[in-house]
Amino acid sequence: MPDDDRAEALARTLVAERLAACVNVHGPMISTYRWKGAVEREAERQIVIEARLRELHPYELPEFVVIDVTASVAYGGWVSGETRPM
């Protein structure tokens, strides 16, 4: 995400809509990347979530790195409970 305000808004939306039990917004970092033939350098915030991000993200092509993990029974139960439709 390009700034703190949009990162916070995205995190709140995902938790409020019960699409994520918790969204981690990491501190600002500098990303250097090639985009449409040019090398770009921008401040960004990494957000750790999965569902609905593509729809809400302001970038044309956001980076998605999906990591397959296994949660503990207690934590997995909490996440399942917090992300069920109401």
N, CA, C and O atoms as a Maestro MAE file, in Angstrom:
{
 s_m_m2io_version
 :::
 2.0.0
}

f_m_ct {
 s_m_title
 :::
 protein
 m_atom[344] {
  # First column is atom index #
  i_m_mmod_type
  r_m_x_coord
  r_m_y_coord
  r_m_z_coord
  i_m_residue_number
  s_m_chain_name
  s_m_pdb_residue_name
  s_m_pdb_atom_name
  i_m_atomic_number
  :::
  1 25 0.849 -1.180 0.000 1 A "MET " " N  " 7
  2 3 0.000 0.000 0.000 1 A "MET " " CA " 6
  3 2 0.888 1.233 0.000 1 A "MET " " C  " 6
  4 15 1.970 1.217 0.587 1 A "MET " " O  " 8
  5 25 0.448 2.294 -0.645 2 A "PRO " " N  " 7
  6 3 1.303 3.459 -0.809 2 A "PRO " " CA " 6
  7 2 1.418 4.375 0.412 2 A "PRO " " C  " 6
  8 15 2.368 5.153 0.494 2 A "PRO " " O  " 8
  9 25 0.482 4.309 1.361 3 A "ASP " " N  " 7
  10 3 0.582 5.209 2.511 3 A "ASP " " CA " 6
  11 2 -0.160 4.632 3.714 3 A "ASP " " C  " 6
  12 15 -0.940 3.688 3.592 3 A "ASP " " O  " 8
  13 25 0.104 5.229 4.884 4 A "ASP " " N  " 7
  14 3 -0.477 4.735 6.134 4 A "ASP " " CA " 6
  15 2 -2.000 4.800 6.135 4 A "ASP " " C  " 6
  16 15 -2.656 3.856 6.575 4 A "ASP " " O  " 8
  17 25 -2.569 5.899 5.650 5 A "ASP " " N  " 7
  18 3 -4.026 6.061 5.688 5 A "ASP " " CA " 6
  19 2 -4.744 4.984 4.886 5 A "ASP " " C  " 6
  20 15 -5.725 4.408 5.355 5 A "ASP " " O  " 8
  21 25 -4.257 4.712 3.675 6 A "ARG " " N  " 7
  22 3 -4.913 3.687 2.852 6 A "ARG " " CA " 6
  23 2 -4.662 2.274 3.399 6 A "ARG " " C  " 6
  24 15 -5.530 1.407 3.303 6 A "ARG " " O  " 8
  25 25 -3.491 2.050 3.964 7 A "ALA " " N  " 7
  26 3 -3.214 0.751 4.578 7 A "ALA " " CA " 6
  27 2 -4.149 0.517 5.764 7 A "ALA " " C  " 6
  28 15 -4.703 -0.572 5.913 7 A "ALA " " O  " 8
  29 25 -4.322 1.524 6.596 8 A "GLU " " N  " 7
  30 3 -5.215 1.429 7.754 8 A "GLU " " CA " 6
  31 2 -6.662 1.226 7.309 8 A "GLU " " C  " 6
  32 15 -7.371 0.401 7.886 8 A "GLU " " O  " 8
  33 25 -7.106 1.958 6.301 9 A "ALA " " N  " 7
  34 3 -8.478 1.818 5.808 9 A "ALA " " CA " 6
  35 2 -8.723 0.413 5.257 9 A "ALA " " C  " 6
  36 15 -9.774 -0.177 5.507 9 A "ALA " " O  " 8
  37 25 -7.772 -0.114 4.521 10 A "LEU " " N  " 7
  38 3 -7.901 -1.464 3.974 10 A "LEU " " CA " 6
  39 2 -7.967 -2.489 5.102 10 A "LEU " " C  " 6
  40 15 -8.810 -3.386 5.077 10 A "LEU " " O  " 8
  41 25 -7.087 -2.364 6.087 11 A "ALA " " N  " 7
  42 3 -7.081 -3.291 7.217 11 A "ALA " " CA " 6
  43 2 -8.415 -3.257 7.955 11 A "ALA " " C  " 6
  44 15 -8.978 -4.307 8.264 11 A "ALA " " O  " 8
  45 25 -8.921 -2.069 8.239 12 A "ARG " " N  " 7
  46 3 -10.191 -1.936 8.956 12 A "ARG " " CA " 6
  47 2 -11.354 -2.527 8.162 12 A "ARG " " C  " 6
  48 15 -12.217 -3.198 8.727 12 A "ARG " " O  " 8
  49 25 -11.376 -2.274 6.841 13 A "THR " " N  " 7
  50 3 -12.445 -2.803 5.989 13 A "THR " " CA " 6
  51 2 -12.454 -4.326 6.007 13 A "THR " " C  " 6
  52 15 -13.512 -4.937 6.162 13 A "THR " " O  " 8
  53 25 -11.294 -4.941 5.851 14 A "LEU " " N  " 7
  54 3 -11.220 -6.399 5.814 14 A "LEU " " CA " 6
  55 2 -11.654 -7.040 7.129 14 A "LEU " " C  " 6
  56 15 -12.323 -8.073 7.121 14 A "LEU " " O  " 8
  57 25 -11.278 -6.437 8.261 15 A "VAL " " N  " 7
  58 3 -11.684 -6.976 9.557 15 A "VAL " " CA " 6
  59 2 -13.166 -6.691 9.800 15 A "VAL " " C  " 6
  60 15 -13.884 -7.567 10.282 15 A "VAL " " O  " 8
  61 25 -13.635 -5.495 9.479 16 A "ALA " " N  " 7
  62 3 -15.045 -5.142 9.677 16 A "ALA " " CA " 6
  63 2 -15.968 -6.022 8.839 16 A "ALA " " C  " 6
  64 15 -17.054 -6.390 9.287 16 A "ALA " " O  " 8
  65 25 -15.539 -6.358 7.623 17 A "GLU " " N  " 7
  66 3 -16.341 -7.210 6.743 17 A "GLU " " CA " 6
  67 2 -16.143 -8.698 7.031 17 A "GLU " " C  " 6
  68 15 -16.682 -9.547 6.322 17 A "GLU " " O  " 8
  69 25 -15.373 -9.013 8.067 18 A "ARG " " N  " 7
  70 3 -15.109 -10.384 8.512 18 A "ARG " " CA " 6
  71 2 -14.435 -11.221 7.432 18 A "ARG " " C  " 6
  72 15 -14.619 -12.437 7.370 18 A "ARG " " O  " 8
  73 25 -13.649 -10.556 6.579 19 A "LEU " " N  " 7
  74 3 -12.874 -11.250 5.558 19 A "LEU " " CA " 6
  75 2 -11.499 -11.632 6.093 19 A "LEU " " C  " 6
  76 15 -10.807 -12.456 5.495 19 A "LEU " " O  " 8
  77 25 -11.105 -11.044 7.203 20 A "ALA " " N  " 7
  78 3 -9.852 -11.378 7.883 20 A "ALA " " CA " 6
  79 2 -10.091 -11.206 9.377 20 A "ALA " " C  " 6
  80 15 -10.801 -10.296 9.805 20 A "ALA " " O  " 8
  81 25 -9.493 -12.088 10.158 21 A "ALA " " N  " 7
  82 3 -9.579 -11.955 11.607 21 A "ALA " " CA " 6
  83 2 -8.583 -10.908 12.091 21 A "ALA " " C  " 6
  84 15 -8.837 -10.211 13.074 21 A "ALA " " O  " 8
  85 25 -7.469 -10.800 11.411 22 A "CYS " " N  " 7
  86 3 -6.410 -9.865 11.783 22 A "CYS " " CA " 6
  87 2 -5.654 -9.485 10.515 22 A "CYS " " C  " 6
  88 15 -5.374 -10.337 9.672 22 A "CYS " " O  " 8
  89 25 -5.329 -8.216 10.387 23 A "VAL " " N  " 7
  90 3 -4.529 -7.730 9.264 23 A "VAL " " CA " 6
  91 2 -3.290 -7.055 9.839 23 A "VAL " " C  " 6
  92 15 -3.403 -6.131 10.644 23 A "VAL " " O  " 8
  93 25 -2.117 -7.509 9.435 24 A "ASN " " N  " 7
  94 3 -0.862 -6.915 9.887 24 A "ASN " " CA " 6
  95 2 -0.388 -5.907 8.861 24 A "ASN " " C  " 6
  96 15 -0.206 -6.251 7.693 24 A "ASN " " O  " 8
  97 25 -0.185 -4.668 9.280 25 A "VAL " " N  " 7
  98 3 0.368 -3.634 8.415 25 A "VAL " " CA " 6
  99 2 1.792 -3.381 8.889 25 A "VAL " " C  " 6
  100 15 2.011 -2.878 9.991 25 A "VAL " " O  " 8
  101 25 2.742 -3.729 8.061 26 A "HIS " " N  " 7
  102 3 4.150 -3.526 8.401 26 A "HIS " " CA " 6
  103 2 4.529 -2.068 8.167 26 A "HIS " " C  " 6
  104 15 3.861 -1.354 7.420 26 A "HIS " " O  " 8
  105 25 5.601 -1.640 8.810 27 A "GLY " " N  " 7
  106 3 6.067 -0.270 8.689 27 A "GLY " " CA " 6
  107 2 6.512 0.079 7.282 27 A "GLY " " C  " 6
  108 15 6.692 -0.808 6.448 27 A "GLY " " O  " 8
  109 25 6.691 1.360 7.012 28 A "PRO " " N  " 7
  110 3 7.104 1.793 5.686 28 A "PRO " " CA " 6
  111 2 8.421 1.139 5.261 28 A "PRO " " C  " 6
  112 15 9.331 0.946 6.068 28 A "PRO " " O  " 8
  113 25 8.490 0.813 4.001 29 A "MET " " N  " 7
  114 3 9.711 0.268 3.411 29 A "MET " " CA " 6
  115 2 9.860 0.887 2.030 29 A "MET " " C  " 6
  116 15 8.910 1.467 1.505 29 A "MET " " O  " 8
  117 25 11.018 0.770 1.450 30 A "ILE " " N  " 7
  118 3 11.247 1.271 0.099 30 A "ILE " " CA " 6
  119 2 11.271 0.085 -0.856 30 A "ILE " " C  " 6
  120 15 12.030 -0.863 -0.656 30 A "ILE " " O  " 8
  121 25 10.444 0.139 -1.886 31 A "SER " " N  " 7
  122 3 10.421 -0.898 -2.917 31 A "SER " " CA " 6
  123 2 11.017 -0.330 -4.199 31 A "SER " " C  " 6
  124 15 10.652 0.760 -4.638 31 A "SER " " O  " 8
  125 25 11.930 -1.075 -4.787 32 A "THR " " N  " 7
  126 3 12.517 -0.726 -6.077 32 A "THR " " CA " 6
  127 2 12.101 -1.816 -7.044 32 A "THR " " C  " 6
  128 15 12.335 -2.998 -6.791 32 A "THR " " O  " 8
  129 25 11.487 -1.427 -8.147 33 A "TYR " " N  " 7
  130 3 10.927 -2.405 -9.066 33 A "TYR " " CA " 6
  131 2 10.850 -1.815 -10.475 33 A "TYR " " C  " 6
  132 15 10.909 -0.599 -10.661 33 A "TYR " " O  " 8
  133 25 10.717 -2.698 -11.452 34 A "ARG " " N  " 7
  134 3 10.550 -2.266 -12.836 34 A "ARG " " CA " 6
  135 2 9.053 -2.257 -13.135 34 A "ARG " " C  " 6
  136 15 8.356 -3.235 -12.865 34 A "ARG " " O  " 8
  137 25 8.565 -1.154 -13.692 35 A "TRP " " N  " 7
  138 3 7.155 -1.030 -14.021 35 A "TRP " " CA " 6
  139 2 7.021 -0.301 -15.347 35 A "TRP " " C  " 6
  140 15 7.428 0.853 -15.478 35 A "TRP " " O  " 8
  141 25 6.446 -0.985 -16.326 36 A "LYS " " N  " 7
  142 3 6.207 -0.417 -17.655 36 A "LYS " " CA " 6
  143 2 7.479 0.170 -18.256 36 A "LYS " " C  " 6
  144 15 7.464 1.267 -18.816 36 A "LYS " " O  " 8
  145 25 8.589 -0.577 -18.134 37 A "GLY " " N  " 7
  146 3 9.845 -0.202 -18.764 37 A "GLY " " CA " 6
  147 2 10.729 0.740 -17.976 37 A "GLY " " C  " 6
  148 15 11.826 1.066 -18.430 37 A "GLY " " O  " 8
  149 25 10.293 1.186 -16.817 38 A "ALA " " N  " 7
  150 3 11.091 2.120 -16.016 38 A "ALA " " CA " 6
  151 2 11.360 1.522 -14.638 38 A "ALA " " C  " 6
  152 15 10.546 0.760 -14.116 38 A "ALA " " O  " 8
  153 25 12.504 1.868 -14.053 39 A "VAL " " N  " 7
  154 3 12.796 1.453 -12.685 39 A "VAL " " CA " 6
  155 2 12.180 2.492 -11.751 39 A "VAL " " C  " 6
  156 15 12.463 3.686 -11.852 39 A "VAL " " O  " 8
  157 25 11.345 2.020 -10.857 40 A "GLU " " N  " 7
  158 3 10.625 2.887 -9.917 40 A "GLU " " CA " 6
  159 2 11.137 2.657 -8.505 40 A "GLU " " C  " 6
  160 15 11.670 1.589 -8.202 40 A "GLU " " O  " 8
  161 25 10.981 3.638 -7.651 41 A "ARG " " N  " 7
  162 3 11.334 3.534 -6.230 41 A "ARG " " CA " 6
  163 2 10.252 4.254 -5.447 41 A "ARG " " C  " 6
  164 15 10.053 5.457 -5.617 41 A "ARG " " O  " 8
  165 25 9.550 3.522 -4.591 42 A "GLU " " N  " 7
  166 3 8.429 4.092 -3.849 42 A "GLU " " CA " 6
  167 2 8.405 3.584 -2.412 42 A "GLU " " C  " 6
  168 15 8.844 2.468 -2.133 42 A "GLU " " O  " 8
  169 25 7.895 4.400 -1.511 43 A "ALA " " N  " 7
  170 3 7.621 3.954 -0.146 43 A "ALA " " CA " 6
  171 2 6.316 3.166 -0.176 43 A "ALA " " C  " 6
  172 15 5.344 3.599 -0.795 43 A "ALA " " O  " 8
  173 25 6.289 2.016 0.486 44 A "GLU " " N  " 7
  174 3 5.090 1.185 0.544 44 A "GLU " " CA " 6
  175 2 4.975 0.574 1.931 44 A "GLU " " C  " 6
  176 15 5.919 0.612 2.720 44 A "GLU " " O  " 8
  177 25 3.808 0.010 2.219 45 A "ARG " " N  " 7
  178 3 3.577 -0.749 3.443 45 A "ARG " " CA " 6
  179 2 3.134 -2.143 3.033 45 A "ARG " " C  " 6
  180 15 2.258 -2.288 2.180 45 A "ARG " " O  " 8
  181 25 3.719 -3.157 3.621 46 A "GLN " " N  " 7
  182 3 3.328 -4.526 3.344 46 A "GLN " " CA " 6
  183 2 2.162 -4.885 4.257 46 A "GLN " " C  " 6
  184 15 2.185 -4.598 5.454 46 A "GLN " " O  " 8
  185 25 1.145 -5.516 3.680 47 A "ILE " " N  " 7
  186 3 -0.032 -5.919 4.439 47 A "ILE " " CA " 6
  187 2 -0.173 -7.431 4.315 47 A "ILE " " C  " 6
  188 15 -0.112 -7.983 3.216 47 A "ILE " " O  " 8
  189 25 -0.360 -8.092 5.447 48 A "VAL " " N  " 7
  190 3 -0.463 -9.547 5.458 48 A "VAL " " CA " 6
  191 2 -1.927 -9.934 5.630 48 A "VAL " " C  " 6
  192 15 -2.461 -9.887 6.738 48 A "VAL " " O  " 8
  193 25 -2.570 -10.314 4.539 49 A "ILE " " N  " 7
  194 3 -3.964 -10.774 4.492 49 A "ILE " " CA " 6
  195 2 -4.142 -11.548 3.203 49 A "ILE " " C  " 6
  196 15 -3.168 -11.788 2.489 49 A "ILE " " O  " 8
  197 25 -5.391 -11.951 2.885 50 A "GLU " " N  " 7
  198 3 -5.589 -12.646 1.613 50 A "GLU " " CA " 6
  199 2 -6.876 -12.232 0.924 50 A "GLU " " C  " 6
  200 15 -6.823 -11.658 -0.164 50 A "GLU " " O  " 8
  201 25 -8.025 -12.502 1.514 51 A "ALA " " N  " 7
  202 3 -9.298 -12.317 0.811 51 A "ALA " " CA " 6
  203 2 -9.602 -10.858 0.482 51 A "ALA " " C  " 6
  204 15 -9.357 -9.972 1.301 51 A "ALA " " O  " 8
  205 25 -10.118 -10.615 -0.672 52 A "ARG " " N  " 7
  206 3 -10.645 -9.343 -1.191 52 A "ARG " " CA " 6
  207 2 -9.596 -8.270 -1.427 52 A "ARG " " C  " 6
  208 15 -9.952 -7.155 -1.807 52 A "ARG " " O  " 8
  209 25 -8.348 -8.553 -1.221 53 A "LEU " " N  " 7
  210 3 -7.311 -7.537 -1.375 53 A "LEU " " CA " 6
  211 2 -7.263 -6.984 -2.797 53 A "LEU " " C  " 6
  212 15 -7.170 -5.770 -2.980 53 A "LEU " " O  " 8
  213 25 -7.323 -7.834 -3.784 54 A "ARG " " N  " 7
  214 3 -7.209 -7.387 -5.172 54 A "ARG " " CA " 6
  215 2 -8.274 -6.329 -5.504 54 A "ARG " " C  " 6
  216 15 -7.983 -5.343 -6.181 54 A "ARG " " O  " 8
  217 25 -9.488 -6.540 -5.030 55 A "GLU " " N  " 7
  218 3 -10.581 -5.606 -5.309 55 A "GLU " " CA " 6
  219 2 -10.359 -4.241 -4.655 55 A "GLU " " C  " 6
  220 15 -10.698 -3.213 -5.240 55 A "GLU " " O  " 8
  221 25 -9.796 -4.225 -3.456 56 A "LEU " " N  " 7
  222 3 -9.649 -2.983 -2.703 56 A "LEU " " CA " 6
  223 2 -8.316 -2.272 -2.921 56 A "LEU " " C  " 6
  224 15 -8.190 -1.092 -2.595 56 A "LEU " " O  " 8
  225 25 -7.331 -2.963 -3.460 57 A "HIS " " N  " 7
  226 3 -5.989 -2.403 -3.584 57 A "HIS " " CA " 6
  227 2 -5.944 -1.337 -4.689 57 A "HIS " " C  " 6
  228 15 -6.528 -1.541 -5.753 57 A "HIS " " O  " 8
  229 25 -5.260 -0.199 -4.456 58 A "PRO " " N  " 7
  230 3 -5.233 0.873 -5.458 58 A "PRO " " CA " 6
  231 2 -4.273 0.616 -6.623 58 A "PRO " " C  " 6
  232 15 -4.326 1.347 -7.613 58 A "PRO " " O  " 8
  233 25 -3.407 -0.382 -6.546 59 A "TYR " " N  " 7
  234 3 -2.442 -0.630 -7.616 59 A "TYR " " CA " 6
  235 2 -3.072 -1.451 -8.743 59 A "TYR " " C  " 6
  236 15 -3.952 -2.277 -8.498 59 A "TYR " " O  " 8
  237 25 -2.627 -1.227 -9.952 60 A "GLU " " N  " 7
  238 3 -3.073 -2.014 -11.100 60 A "GLU " " CA " 6
  239 2 -2.624 -3.470 -10.962 60 A "GLU " " C  " 6
  240 15 -3.366 -4.390 -11.305 60 A "GLU " " O  " 8
  241 25 -1.415 -3.668 -10.462 61 A "LEU " " N  " 7
  242 3 -0.870 -5.013 -10.301 61 A "LEU " " CA " 6
  243 2 -0.193 -5.123 -8.933 61 A "LEU " " C  " 6
  244 15 1.029 -4.998 -8.843 61 A "LEU " " O  " 8
  245 25 -0.976 -5.357 -7.851 62 A "PRO " " N  " 7
  246 3 -0.357 -5.505 -6.533 62 A "PRO " " CA " 6
  247 2 0.395 -6.827 -6.432 62 A "PRO " " C  " 6
  248 15 0.069 -7.795 -7.119 62 A "PRO " " O  " 8
  249 25 1.399 -6.853 -5.570 63 A "GLU " " N  " 7
  250 3 2.172 -8.075 -5.347 63 A "GLU " " CA " 6
  251 2 1.431 -8.957 -4.353 63 A "GLU " " C  " 6
  252 15 1.112 -8.519 -3.248 63 A "GLU " " O  " 8
  253 25 1.156 -10.193 -4.741 64 A "PHE " " N  " 7
  254 3 0.539 -11.161 -3.851 64 A "PHE " " CA " 6
  255 2 1.497 -12.329 -3.666 64 A "PHE " " C  " 6
  256 15 1.830 -13.019 -4.629 64 A "PHE " " O  " 8
  257 25 1.934 -12.548 -2.455 65 A "VAL " " N  " 7
  258 3 2.749 -13.710 -2.124 65 A "VAL " " CA " 6
  259 2 1.913 -14.529 -1.146 65 A "VAL " " C  " 6
  260 15 1.692 -14.107 -0.011 65 A "VAL " " O  " 8
  261 25 1.456 -15.683 -1.578 66 A "VAL " " N  " 7
  262 3 0.598 -16.525 -0.751 66 A "VAL " " CA " 6
  263 2 1.456 -17.631 -0.159 66 A "VAL " " C  " 6
  264 15 2.092 -18.397 -0.884 66 A "VAL " " O  " 8
  265 25 1.464 -17.705 1.157 67 A "ILE " " N  " 7
  266 3 2.273 -18.687 1.872 67 A "ILE " " CA " 6
  267 2 1.330 -19.692 2.527 67 A "ILE " " C  " 6
  268 15 0.472 -19.317 3.327 67 A "ILE " " O  " 8
  269 25 1.489 -20.951 2.190 68 A "ASP " " N  " 7
  270 3 0.669 -22.007 2.772 68 A "ASP " " CA " 6
  271 2 1.202 -22.310 4.171 68 A "ASP " " C  " 6
  272 15 2.356 -22.704 4.336 68 A "ASP " " O  " 8
  273 25 0.350 -22.122 5.166 69 A "VAL " " N  " 7
  274 3 0.763 -22.347 6.548 69 A "VAL " " CA " 6
  275 2 -0.273 -23.198 7.274 69 A "VAL " " C  " 6
  276 15 -1.404 -23.352 6.812 69 A "VAL " " O  " 8
  277 25 0.123 -23.739 8.399 70 A "THR " " N  " 7
  278 3 -0.783 -24.462 9.275 70 A "THR " " CA " 6
  279 2 -0.814 -23.731 10.608 70 A "THR " " C  " 6
  280 15 0.223 -23.498 11.228 70 A "THR " " O  " 8
  281 25 -2.011 -23.373 11.038 71 A "ALA " " N  " 7
  282 3 -2.163 -22.656 12.306 71 A "ALA " " CA " 6
  283 2 -2.372 -23.655 13.437 71 A "ALA " " C  " 6
  284 15 -2.777 -24.795 13.209 71 A "ALA " " O  " 8
  285 25 -2.090 -23.212 14.656 72 A "SER " " N  " 7
  286 3 -2.418 -24.035 15.815 72 A "SER " " CA " 6
  287 2 -3.938 -24.191 15.879 72 A "SER " " C  " 6
  288 15 -4.669 -23.390 15.297 72 A "SER " " O  " 8
  289 25 -4.407 -25.202 16.574 73 A "VAL " " N  " 7
  290 3 -5.842 -25.449 16.675 73 A "VAL " " CA " 6
  291 2 -6.550 -24.235 17.281 73 A "VAL " " C  " 6
  292 15 -7.591 -23.811 16.779 73 A "VAL " " O  " 8
  293 25 -5.996 -23.683 18.345 74 A "ALA " " N  " 7
  294 3 -6.634 -22.545 19.010 74 A "ALA " " CA " 6
  295 2 -6.677 -21.315 18.101 74 A "ALA " " C  " 6
  296 15 -7.721 -20.677 17.966 74 A "ALA " " O  " 8
  297 25 -5.550 -20.986 17.483 75 A "TYR " " N  " 7
  298 3 -5.510 -19.806 16.617 75 A "TYR " " CA " 6
  299 2 -6.376 -20.027 15.375 75 A "TYR " " C  " 6
  300 15 -7.110 -19.127 14.966 75 A "TYR " " O  " 8
  301 25 -6.296 -21.212 14.776 76 A "GLY " " N  " 7
  302 3 -7.120 -21.519 13.609 76 A "GLY " " CA " 6
  303 2 -8.605 -21.419 13.921 76 A "GLY " " C  " 6
  304 15 -9.386 -20.946 13.095 76 A "GLY " " O  " 8
  305 25 -8.996 -21.865 15.113 77 A "GLY " " N  " 7
  306 3 -10.393 -21.745 15.540 77 A "GLY " " CA " 6
  307 2 -10.825 -20.303 15.681 77 A "GLY " " C  " 6
  308 15 -11.941 -19.949 15.302 77 A "GLY " " O  " 8
  309 25 -9.949 -19.461 16.226 78 A "TRP " " N  " 7
  310 3 -10.257 -18.042 16.373 78 A "TRP " " CA " 6
  311 2 -10.422 -17.391 15.004 78 A "TRP " " C  " 6
  312 15 -11.380 -16.649 14.785 78 A "TRP " " O  " 8
  313 25 -9.494 -17.663 14.074 79 A "VAL " " N  " 7
  314 3 -9.586 -17.093 12.736 79 A "VAL " " CA " 6
  315 2 -10.880 -17.540 12.058 79 A "VAL " " C  " 6
  316 15 -11.573 -16.722 11.454 79 A "VAL " " O  " 8
  317 25 -11.211 -18.817 12.150 80 A "SER " " N  " 7
  318 3 -12.451 -19.316 11.541 80 A "SER " " CA " 6
  319 2 -13.669 -18.621 12.131 80 A "SER " " C  " 6
  320 15 -14.589 -18.252 11.401 80 A "SER " " O  " 8
  321 25 -13.680 -18.441 13.441 81 A "GLY " " N  " 7
  322 3 -14.795 -17.780 14.096 81 A "GLY " " CA " 6
  323 2 -14.931 -16.319 13.719 81 A "GLY " " C  " 6
  324 15 -16.046 -15.804 13.634 81 A "GLY " " O  " 8
  325 25 -13.831 -15.654 13.496 82 A "GLU " " N  " 7
  326 3 -13.848 -14.226 13.180 82 A "GLU " " CA " 6
  327 2 -14.095 -13.936 11.707 82 A "GLU " " C  " 6
  328 15 -14.352 -12.788 11.346 82 A "GLU " " O  " 8
  329 25 -14.025 -14.939 10.853 83 A "THR " " N  " 7
  330 3 -14.169 -14.691 9.407 83 A "THR " " CA " 6
  331 2 -15.405 -15.364 8.817 83 A "THR " " C  " 6
  332 15 -15.566 -15.395 7.597 83 A "THR " " O  " 8
  333 25 -16.261 -15.891 9.650 84 A "ARG " " N  " 7
  334 3 -17.516 -16.480 9.169 84 A "ARG " " CA " 6
  335 2 -18.501 -15.369 8.833 84 A "ARG " " C  " 6
  336 15 -18.520 -14.338 9.505 84 A "ARG " " O  " 8
  337 25 -19.325 -15.566 7.795 85 A "PRO " " N  " 7
  338 3 -20.366 -14.580 7.504 85 A "PRO " " CA " 6
  339 2 -21.324 -14.443 8.700 85 A "PRO " " C  " 6
  340 15 -21.594 -15.410 9.412 85 A "PRO " " O  " 8
  341 25 -21.820 -13.235 8.897 86 A "MET " " N  " 7
  342 3 -22.725 -12.995 10.031 86 A "MET " " CA " 6
  343 2 -24.142 -13.321 9.659 86 A "MET " " C  " 6
  344 15 -25.045 -13.182 10.485 86 A "MET " " O  " 8
  :::
 }
 m_bond[343] {
  # First column is bond index #
  i_m_from
  i_m_to
  i_m_order
  :::
  1 1 2 1
  2 2 3 1
  3 3 4 2
  4 3 5 1
  5 5 6 1
  6 6 7 1
  7 7 8 2
  8 7 9 1
  9 9 10 1
  10 10 11 1
  11 11 12 2
  12 11 13 1
  13 13 14 1
  14 14 15 1
  15 15 16 2
  16 15 17 1
  17 17 18 1
  18 18 19 1
  19 19 20 2
  20 19 21 1
  21 21 22 1
  22 22 23 1
  23 23 24 2
  24 23 25 1
  25 25 26 1
  26 26 27 1
  27 27 28 2
  28 27 29 1
  29 29 30 1
  30 30 31 1
  31 31 32 2
  32 31 33 1
  33 33 34 1
  34 34 35 1
  35 35 36 2
  36 35 37 1
  37 37 38 1
  38 38 39 1
  39 39 40 2
  40 39 41 1
  41 41 42 1
  42 42 43 1
  43 43 44 2
  44 43 45 1
  45 45 46 1
  46 46 47 1
  47 47 48 2
  48 47 49 1
  49 49 50 1
  50 50 51 1
  51 51 52 2
  52 51 53 1
  53 53 54 1
  54 54 55 1
  55 55 56 2
  56 55 57 1
  57 57 58 1
  58 58 59 1
  59 59 60 2
  60 59 61 1
  61 61 62 1
  62 62 63 1
  63 63 64 2
  64 63 65 1
  65 65 66 1
  66 66 67 1
  67 67 68 2
  68 67 69 1
  69 69 70 1
  70 70 71 1
  71 71 72 2
  72 71 73 1
  73 73 74 1
  74 74 75 1
  75 75 76 2
  76 75 77 1
  77 77 78 1
  78 78 79 1
  79 79 80 2
  80 79 81 1
  81 81 82 1
  82 82 83 1
  83 83 84 2
  84 83 85 1
  85 85 86 1
  86 86 87 1
  87 87 88 2
  88 87 89 1
  89 89 90 1
  90 90 91 1
  91 91 92 2
  92 91 93 1
  93 93 94 1
  94 94 95 1
  95 95 96 2
  96 95 97 1
  97 97 98 1
  98 98 99 1
  99 99 100 2
  100 99 101 1
  101 101 102 1
  102 102 103 1
  103 103 104 2
  104 103 105 1
  105 105 106 1
  106 106 107 1
  107 107 108 2
  108 107 109 1
  109 109 110 1
  110 110 111 1
  111 111 112 2
  112 111 113 1
  113 113 114 1
  114 114 115 1
  115 115 116 2
  116 115 117 1
  117 117 118 1
  118 118 119 1
  119 119 120 2
  120 119 121 1
  121 121 122 1
  122 122 123 1
  123 123 124 2
  124 123 125 1
  125 125 126 1
  126 126 127 1
  127 127 128 2
  128 127 129 1
  129 129 130 1
  130 130 131 1
  131 131 132 2
  132 131 133 1
  133 133 134 1
  134 134 135 1
  135 135 136 2
  136 135 137 1
  137 137 138 1
  138 138 139 1
  139 139 140 2
  140 139 141 1
  141 141 142 1
  142 142 143 1
  143 143 144 2
  144 143 145 1
  145 145 146 1
  146 146 147 1
  147 147 148 2
  148 147 149 1
  149 149 150 1
  150 150 151 1
  151 151 152 2
  152 151 153 1
  153 153 154 1
  154 154 155 1
  155 155 156 2
  156 155 157 1
  157 157 158 1
  158 158 159 1
  159 159 160 2
  160 159 161 1
  161 161 162 1
  162 162 163 1
  163 163 164 2
  164 163 165 1
  165 165 166 1
  166 166 167 1
  167 167 168 2
  168 167 169 1
  169 169 170 1
  170 170 171 1
  171 171 172 2
  172 171 173 1
  173 173 174 1
  174 174 175 1
  175 175 176 2
  176 175 177 1
  177 177 178 1
  178 178 179 1
  179 179 180 2
  180 179 181 1
  181 181 182 1
  182 182 183 1
  183 183 184 2
  184 183 185 1
  185 185 186 1
  186 186 187 1
  187 187 188 2
  188 187 189 1
  189 189 190 1
  190 190 191 1
  191 191 192 2
  192 191 193 1
  193 193 194 1
  194 194 195 1
  195 195 196 2
  196 195 197 1
  197 197 198 1
  198 198 199 1
  199 199 200 2
  200 199 201 1
  201 201 202 1
  202 202 203 1
  203 203 204 2
  204 203 205 1
  205 205 206 1
  206 206 207 1
  207 207 208 2
  208 207 209 1
  209 209 210 1
  210 210 211 1
  211 211 212 2
  212 211 213 1
  213 213 214 1
  214 214 215 1
  215 215 216 2
  216 215 217 1
  217 217 218 1
  218 218 219 1
  219 219 220 2
  220 219 221 1
  221 221 222 1
  222 222 223 1
  223 223 224 2
  224 223 225 1
  225 225 226 1
  226 226 227 1
  227 227 228 2
  228 227 229 1
  229 229 230 1
  230 230 231 1
  231 231 232 2
  232 231 233 1
  233 233 234 1
  234 234 235 1
  235 235 236 2
  236 235 237 1
  237 237 238 1
  238 238 239 1
  239 239 240 2
  240 239 241 1
  241 241 242 1
  242 242 243 1
  243 243 244 2
  244 243 245 1
  245 245 246 1
  246 246 247 1
  247 247 248 2
  248 247 249 1
  249 249 250 1
  250 250 251 1
  251 251 252 2
  252 251 253 1
  253 253 254 1
  254 254 255 1
  255 255 256 2
  256 255 257 1
  257 257 258 1
  258 258 259 1
  259 259 260 2
  260 259 261 1
  261 261 262 1
  262 262 263 1
  263 263 264 2
  264 263 265 1
  265 265 266 1
  266 266 267 1
  267 267 268 2
  268 267 269 1
  269 269 270 1
  270 270 271 1
  271 271 272 2
  272 271 273 1
  273 273 274 1
  274 274 275 1
  275 275 276 2
  276 275 277 1
  277 277 278 1
  278 278 279 1
  279 279 280 2
  280 279 281 1
  281 281 282 1
  282 282 283 1
  283 283 284 2
  284 283 285 1
  285 285 286 1
  286 286 287 1
  287 287 288 2
  288 287 289 1
  289 289 290 1
  290 290 291 1
  291 291 292 2
  292 291 293 1
  293 293 294 1
  294 294 295 1
  295 295 296 2
  296 295 297 1
  297 297 298 1
  298 298 299 1
  299 299 300 2
  300 299 301 1
  301 301 302 1
  302 302 303 1
  303 303 304 2
  304 303 305 1
  305 305 306 1
  306 306 307 1
  307 307 308 2
  308 307 309 1
  309 309 310 1
  310 310 311 1
  311 311 312 2
  312 311 313 1
  313 313 314 1
  314 314 315 1
  315 315 316 2
  316 315 317 1
  317 317 318 1
  318 318 319 1
  319 319 320 2
  320 319 321 1
  321 321 322 1
  322 322 323 1
  323 323 324 2
  324 323 325 1
  325 325 326 1
  326 326 327 1
  327 327 328 2
  328 327 329 1
  329 329 330 1
  330 330 331 1
  331 331 332 2
  332 331 333 1
  333 333 334 1
  334 334 335 1
  335 335 336 2
  336 335 337 1
  337 337 338 1
  338 338 339 1
  339 339 340 2
  340 339 341 1
  341 341 342 1
  342 342 343 1
  343 343 344 2
  :::
 }
}
